[in-house]
Amino acid sequence: MSTRILVVDDEPGVRSLFQEALSRFGYDVTVAANGEQAIGFAKSQDFQIAFLDIKMAGLNGVETLKALKKANPTLSAVMITGYAGEDLVSESFTEGASFCLAKPFGIAKIIETVRALTDTQESELDLEEAAA
């Protein structure tokens, strides 16, 4: 099964970067332009990883994260920001984000982050199976 990844960012260039990079590595990618659209996608699709821009019009990244985690508590979340020192970064970790990527970043960092999260998810599954 391919890892399903949701990318939420109000910048079309960022969405395109993620779409192209992750698809090239075989990941199943869905992109959303805002939090409302992302929540709509999450109602019909099960994502393992979400990349969320912290600053967006409407629902910000932390508000979107809360809604996504409510629908899927096992979702791994990575926050994206150009404002690494802000309070929303701290709040996102409180709400369950695993990582925060500071803009600008490249394809290598995106892939490295996804691989770290998928390795963690696989390790957790192995532990659950061993305990059963």
Helices and strands as residue ranges (DSSP letters): E 4-8, H 12-24, E 28-32, H 35-44, E 49-53, H 61-71, E 76-81, H 87-94, E 97-102, H 107-131
